[in-house]
Amino acid sequence: MKLYFASVKKALLFSALFSSVCLAQSREDLVPEPFRGDTPSSSYTIKYDDIDLLFGRLVMSTGMSDRKKTKTDQAEMGSRIKININRLSASEANRFYFEALETDEERAVITKVRADLEKLPDTAPLKYFHKSEQLAYWLNLYNITVIDELFKLYPQKDLEEEFAGKNALFNRKLLSVSGIKLSLNDIQHKILMPKFDNDPLIIYGLYQGIIGGPNIRTSAYRGNSVFQSLKDNAYEFVNSNRGTYADRRNVFRVSSLYERNQAYFPNFPADLATHLHEYIIGEMHEKLYDADKIRANINNWDIADIYGSLRKSSNSAMTSEAALLDAVVGNTKSGGAAISMNSMSNLLADVAQSSLSRFSPEQLAQIRVLSFKRAENAGYVEVTDFDNEAKADKQQ
């Protein structure tokens, strides 16, 4: 579905006037009860060493887009088979090395990390944490769940059907957190959107598993840097061909990601144009300003793997995986995947060891004290009670 919008420049002016009198208000009362509240004074942090190990070794960074289209693939001599790629964005987006985890035992490590994060609020209710720490938690849980679920589909190449419909990947109740059944879309729309006042930066942290979506990072999100990480992701995506592109006069094309997330831009397209102007650079900045129409018709639904989904079971269009890798991620700045198959067992052992505890012994002891106090008070103690106590302690 294409979106057509007229007079972007006029819309920008209207947006500026409109936003000066309309302030966003918190809608956290819409969030499921177990996930409401936060402790601004909290210094509790969550460890994600296991995710760092996994992503550090299994995510291949492609660097910033150079805005060049990938060369047209040529079929191998003696074969009519030709690998179809999206020339506009085939060389973009970080890639997850799905091909490296070949056995159920290896893939079970991803599932274990996911399950461990899923149970975390049973040990430490999220209301004891700073809001930014909560955001990092939800993004990490969301992303590791997407990766875990994609292994069940892999090596399926086209993932478009997983984005719409009741039985689509993002709509299924895949998680149970604090007794609440959640889908990936529930995390985005019922928790993160109201809790963070519809901040559009959130969409850049929600991994989609496709080339046409925001990047998976090479490390976990963390509370003390989560917003800077989201800004980095936004900058990379907006300045890539899969995010924005102008090839016709007065028409500015954007990713369908923005169409799927119109709720973040209620005064569309003015809010979208204002948002893009925060991050876009170079000639695309001027093209956006001069455009009369915005069309959300940039797509690449291919799974963001390295080469596995393009393998042929019998007759291959390319006999060299290295050649195929070069064709698909031709502008990679950091070389190939940073792991050899010989070191896979060591990596998985390290991941298993690092996920034993996500809290320091001191933090865990303090959280248990708070939980005990909460139980003594008939099962409920508002987060504001802890906030007031903390402030009172500082004043004494």
N, C-alpha and C positions, 0 to 999 in steps of 0.2 A: 504494500500500500504506500503510495507516494503522498507526500505533504507538499502543498503549494502555498506559499506565503508572499504577500505583496508588501512592498515598501518597507524593507528592513530598516532603513535609516529613520523613517518616521516612527516605526515601532520602537526603536532604541530610545528616541526622545521621549515617547510616551512612557516607556518603562522607567526611565529616570525620574520622571515626575510622579508616577504612580508609587514607586518604591519609597519616595520621601515621606509619604503619608500613611503607608501600610507597613507595619512592622510584623515580622513573623512571631507567632506565639507558640509556646511549647504545647504539644498535644500528648504528653507522656501518659495522660490518663487513659489513652487508647491502647497502650502497651499492655500485654498480658501481665497480670499482677506479679508473678515471680521475678519479672525483669524490670520492674519500675524502680526508680530511685537510684541514687549514687551517693558517694561520700567524697565531697570535694577535697577534704583534708587527707584522704587516704594516701599512704605511700606503698600500699601493697602492689606488687607486680607479679605477673605470670610468666613463667619460663617457657620458651618455645625452642629450646636447643634442638629438639628432634626435627622440627620443621625446618630449622636453619640447615641442618645436615642434609635433609632430603632435597630441599629446594636449591641449596648451594651446589649440589652435585647433579641434580636431574633437570634443572632449568637452564636452558641455553639462552643467553641474552643476545638479541640482535641489534641493540643500540638504537639510536635515533634514525628515523626514516630520512633517506636522501631524496625522497619524492620521485624517484625514478621507477618506471614500470619494469617489471621483470620481462626478460626477453622471451619471445614465443618459443615454446618447446618444440623441438624437432624429433620426429619419430626415428627410432633406430633403423639403420639400414637393414632391409630384408624383413621389416615388420611394419604393419599399418597401424599398430597400436601407438597412440599418442596420449601422453598424460596431460589432462586439461587442468590448467591452473588459472587463478584469477590474477591477471597481469598487474592490475592496479596495486594489489596488496600482498601478493604471494611471498614477497621477500621481507615482510614485516612481522612484527609480534614475537615476543619471547616464546620459546617452544619448550614443552615438557617432554622429557625423554621417556614416553610411554613404552617404547620398544625395549628399554633396559630391564623392566620387571616382567619377565616372561612366564614365571610359574605362579600358581596360586599362593604358594608359601611366601614368595617375595612380595606379592601384592597385598598379602595379609598385613604387612607392616603398615601400609597406608591405612587400612581399616582399623588397626589398633590405635593409631594416633588419633584418628577421627573419634573412635569410641571413648578414648581417654578425655578428649576435649568435651565431648557430649556430656560426660559425667561430672565435669569440673564444678559446676554450680551446686552439686549435691554436697561437695566438700566445703566450698567457699561461695556462699550466695553472692551474686554479682552486685547487689546493692552496697556491699562493703568496699567496692572499688571506685576509683575515679572514673568519670564518664569516658575519658579517652582510653583507659585500660579496658573498659567494657567494649568499646568500639573495636579495638584490636582483637579481642577475643572473638567477637561475632564474625569479623572478616576472616580470621584464620579458620574458624570452624566451617564457615560457608565454603571457603576455597578448598580445604582438604576434603570436604564432602563431595564437591564437584569432581575433583580428581578421582576420588574413590569410585564414584558412580560411573565416570567415563571409562574406567577399566572394564566395566561390565558390557560396554558397547564396543570397545576397541577391538579390531581396527576399523570400525565404521568411520567413514570419512565425512559425510555430510550430516550435520547435526541440526539442521533447521527445524525438523519436526519436534525436537526436544524443547522448543521454546514456547509452544502454544498448545492448547488443549488440556483437558483435565488430567490426562495420563502422561503429560509431558514431564520431563525430568524435573523442571523447576517448580512444578505444581504438586508433585507427589509428597506425601507426608513421610519424609525419609528420616527425620530426627525426633528424638524425645529428650527434651531438656527441662529439668525440674518438673517432670510430670506433664509437660505440655508437648503435644504432637506438633511438629513444625515442618513446613516445606521450606525450600530455599527462598521462594517468593515471600513466605511468611516472615522470614528473617529480615528481608529487605523492606517489605511494605508495612508489617505490623509491629516491628521492633525498631529498626534503624531509622525509617522515615520519620515517625512521630517523635522518637527520642532525640533525634538530631535535627529537628525542625526543617525537614526536607532539604538538607544541604546537598546540592548536586555533586559535591566531591565524592560522596559515598559510592556513586555508580562506578567510579574508577578503581575501587578496591574489591568489587565483586567479580571474580573471575568467571568467565563464561565458557572457557574451554575451546573457543573458536578463534581463528586468526583475526576475524573482524571485531573482536572485543578488546577490552583493556588488558594490559599485561598481567601475567602472573609474575611476581617478583622473585628474586633469587634468595630471599630470606623472609622470615615471618614478619607480620606487623607487630609493633610494640606501642604501648600506650604513650611513651614519652616522645615518639616520633611519628605517630600514625598520620597526623594531618599533613606533615611535610611529605611523607611517602605518597599520600593520595595526590598531593599537588604535583609531585614528580610524575606520577602515572598520568595525571590529566595533561600535563605539558607534553609528554611523549605522545599520547593518543591524539590530542587535538592537532599536533603538528605532524601527523602521519597521513598517508593516503587513505588508510582505512577509517580515519576519523573525519577528515575534511578534504575536499578537493574541488577545484573550480576549473572546468574545461570549456565552459560556455559563458559568453558575456552576459552579465547581469543575473546569472544563475549560480548559486553557491550550493554545492552538494555536501551533505553531512551523513554520518553513519546512521543506520536505522536504530542503533542503540539509543539515540535521543528520542526517536519516535516511540520506542518501547518504554521510555522513562519520561513521558510528558508531564507526569505528576510533579516532577521537580521543577518544571518550567510552566507555571500556571498561566502566565501571560505570554504564551508562545506566539510568534517566534522571538518577540522582543527579549524575553528572559534568556532564551538560548543564545541569541546574538551577543547579549551583554556578557554572558558566561564565557563564550568562546573568545571574546576580545580580551579576556583576562590572561589567556594563555597563548593565543595564536601569534606567530611571528612571521616575518618575511613578506613576500608578495601576497600570500594568502590573507594577511591582515587587511590589506587594501582591497582585495577582491571581495572579502566579506562585507566591508563597509560600503562598497559600491553596488553590491547585489540588490536586486529588486525581489528576488525569489530565493527561498531556501527549500531544497528538496532533500528529504531524508531517504535517499535511495542507494547508499553505499552499503554493500553487504559482502561478507566472505564467511560462509557457514562451515568452512573446512575445519576439522579438528586441528588444534595447534600442536601437532606432534612434529617429529623431525622428518621421517621418511616412511615409517611403518605402514601407514594407511594407504600409501601409494604403491606398495609392493604388488606384484602380479603373482598369482598362485602358480601359473604354468609358464606362460610366455611373457617375458618382461620387455617393456619398452626401453628399459635401461638396465644393463647388466651391472653397472657400477653404482653402489650406494653412494659413493662419494660424489659422483656426477649428479645424481638425483638430489642429494643434499644441497649442492651448489645451485641447482636450478630453483629449488624451493626457498632457500634462505640465502640468496646470493649476496645480500648486503650485510651479512653477519660481521660484527666488529670483533667479537671475542672468540672466534674460532669455533670448533666443534664442541659437542657435549663434553663436559668436564669429568667424565667417569669412564673407566674401562670395565669390561665385564668381569675381569679378574678380581676387581676390588669390591664388587657388589656385596658379597657376603660380609665383608668388614663394615661397609656402610650400614647395612641393615642391623648388624649387631650393635653398632654405635647408636643408631636411632633408638633401638629398644632400650638400651641402657640410659639414654638421656631423657626418656619420657617417664622414668620411675617417679619423679616428683616435680611438680610445677611450682612448688613454693619452697622457700628456705625453711628450716626447722623453726626459726623464730617467728616467721610469718604464720606458719601453720598453727603454732601454739596460740598466737593472738587471735586468729580466726576462730579457733575452737572455743576460746573464752567468750568471744562475741556470740557465737552460736549457742553456747550454754546459757548465756544471759538472756538471749532471745527466747529460748525454751522456757526459762523460769518465769518469763513475763507472759504466760498464757499463749505462747507461740507467736507473738508479734511484738516487734519493737520497730518503730519507724526509723528510717535512716536519719531523719532530722534529729532524733534523740542523740545519736552518736556524734552528729555534727555539732550540736550544742554543747555536749560534754567536752569535745575536743577544744572548742573555743573557750569554754570555762577553764579548762586546764591551762591554756596559754595565758589567760588573764591572771591566774593565781601566781 
